[in-house]
Amino acid sequence: MRKPTTLRKALTVAVMMAVSSFYTLVGASAQAPGQTAGELSITGSVMINGTAAISGATVFSDSKIKTSRNSAATVNLGKLGRVQLGPESEMTLQFVAGNVGGNLTSGRAVVNAPAGVTINVVTANGVANADGKQAVTLMIDVTCGNTRVAATNSAAKVTSGSKVEVVAAGSEVAMGQATAPRCARLSTSTQTGGLSTGALAALIIGGVGGAVGGIVAATQADDVTPSQIVVSGFRP
């Protein structure tokens, strides 16, 4: 009577060990040795590679993230920095050691990178780039059909065809022509305010437009003290 019970126990243990080994192998194959991965945090409805995402999900390079209306996503990349997407945005993230960026096809993104990490974000109008010599925050907005790039703390540049233009810290540059004549978006002006870096990102990610659109001034990455930010309304 005891032998069948003992046999069943042995078989159960063997099956559990086999299943455990299988998932260990799957996890190892999903992330190659040395491969960088990020952690996703969401608000509202967010898709990653066409599948509904949850906070805490692991994000690999070449992942496509898409946010819905009134939604937002943040990908924490550890030492590489952080990428935030506002409502109704879509971006294919690309990141390797020393570089973060990707292809922004709709909406707006905020990319924070520490010194030593370059930024390259491609849009339909060109490329926004930061050389990594200093910590920098780049805000890239394509909500109105053209591309507007703003930089804080450190200068950046935008390249459109053969044209290269510098984006000084605390300013913004536009590429292409806006297709929505009364589209409200974020921008810069000459009025100063006391917003922190976090408040700046909140404005962009929240999609604030119209009377209180817009940004930028000389703030720095998360590990430094922010200064003033320029805030105004903007309609292209």
N, C-alpha and C positions, 0 to 999 in steps of 0.2 A: 504493500500500500504506500510505503514511503518513497519507493524508487521513482514512480511517475512524477510525484511532487518535486523531488530533487531535480529531475530532468527538466521539468518546466522552468524551475528557477534558473538553472544553468543556461537554458535557451533564452530566457528573458534577459539575463545579464549580457549574453553574447550579442543579442539584437541591440540593446541599448549602447553597447560599446561601438558597434558598427555604425549606428546612426550618429553618435557623437563624433566619430572619426570622419564621417562624411561631411558634416557641417563644418568641421575644422578645416577640411580640405577646400570646401567651397569658399569659406572666408578668406583663406590664404590666397586662393586664385583670384578673388575679387579685387584684392589690393596687392599689387606686386611690391616686392621689397623696395623700400625707399620712395614709393609713390606718395605724393602729397594728397591729402584729403581734407575736406572742410566739413563743418557741422552746420546744418540748416536750422534756422529759427523762423517761424512763419506767423503771420497774422491774417486771418481770413482764409481764402481758398487759393492754394498754390499748387501748381503741377511741376513735376520734375521728370523730364523725358516722357511726358505724356501720361504720367501716373500721379494720382493725388498724393501730395506730400504731407508729412507730419514733422513737427519740430523734433529735432534730435537726429534726423536722417543724415546719413553720410553722403557727401557730395564729392564726386570725382571730377577731374578735368574733362572738358567737353560735354558736361551735363547741361541740358537746356532747362532753364527755369522760367516759368510763366506765371505771373500773378493776375488775379482777377480784379474787378472793381472793388474798391475799399479794402484791398489786401496788400500785403507787403512781405518781403522775404529778406533775410540777412544770412549770408554765408560767412562764418568765421573761419579764417584760414590760418589761424595761429600766427606764426612769425611772419607770414606773408601779408597779413593785414585782414581786411574785411570788405565784402561787397554787399551793398544794400540795393534792393529794387523797390521802386514805388508801385502804386496801383497800375494795373493794365500795362505791365511791362514784360518784355521777353528778352532774355539774354542767354547766349551759350557761353558759359564760363570756360576760361582756359587759364591754367596756372601750373607753373613748374617752379623749381627752386630759383629764386631771384626775380620772378616775373609773375604778374597777375593781370588779367584783362579778359578779353573775349569779344563777342560780336553782339552788340545791342541793336535789336531790330525794332523795338517799340518801347515807349515809356521813358523812364528816367532811371539812372543808376548813380550811386555814390560809391566811389572806390577809395578806401583808405589804405595807404601803404607806408611802412616805416622806411627810414633811410636804408639804402642797400637793395631795395626792391623796386624794379621798374614797373610802369603801368602802360599797357597798350590796349585801347578799346577801339574797336572798329565799328563804324556806322555806315549807313548808305552814302554819306557825304565825304567820309574820309577817316582819318585815324587820330585819336587823342593819345598823347604820349607824355610820360614823365620819366626823367632819366634816373631817378632813384638816388640822387646825390643827397637829398634831404627828404624828411618825412613830408608827405603831401596828401591832400584830399582832392580828388577830381570829381566834379559833378557833370554828368553827360546827360543831356535832355533832348530827346527826339520826338516829343509829344506833338509838336506842331508841323512835322514834316521835314523841317531842316534840323540841323544839329547845333546845339549851343553847349560850349564847354567852359566851365568855370574852375578856377584853381584857388586853393588856400595854402598858406604857409610857404609854398615853393612854386616857382614858375613851371609851366608845362608848355607844350606846343601842339598845334594841330596841323595835319598835313592833308591837303585836298588836291589831288592830282600833282602838279608841279609846284603848287603854292604851299609855303610853310609859314605859319604865323605863330608868334610867341603869345602865350597866355600868361601875363604877369600875375603874381600872387595878388589876390583880391580883385581880379577882373575876369571878364569872360569874352569869348570869341564865338562868332556864329559862322557856320558853314552851310551853304546851300540856301534855297529859298523856302520860306514857310508856305505851306499849302492850305492852312486854315487861317483866313484873314482875321478872325476874332478869337483866336485860340489864346487862353490865359495860361501863363507858365511862370516859372521862377526866373529871376533876373537880378542884375546889379543896378545900383544907383549911387548917389552921392550922400545919402542920408545915413547916419550911423545909428547903431543900436547896440544893445548889450547882450546879444544872444551868444550862448556857448556853442561849442562844436556839436554837442548832442542836440541842441535846439535847432541848429542849422540842418542837420541831417533829418530831424523830425519834420521840418518844413518841406523838404524835398520829398521824402518818402511819403508824407501825408498828402502830397499833391496839392498844397495850398496854392490857389491862383487868384486872379482878379486883384482885389484891393490890397491883399498882403502877399503877393507873389514874392519870390525871389531873394537872392543871396548876393553876396559873398564878401569876405574880407580876410584879414590875415589871421586865421586860426591855424592850429597845428593838429597833428595826429593825437591819438588818445593819451599819449604819455607826456604831453606838454600842456602849458597853460594857454588857453585861448585868449585872443584879444577881441577887437571889435569886428562886427559884421555889418555889411551894408545891406539894407533892406528896402525894397520898394515894390511898386506894382509895375507890371510889364505886359504890354500887348503888342505883338509884332505887327 
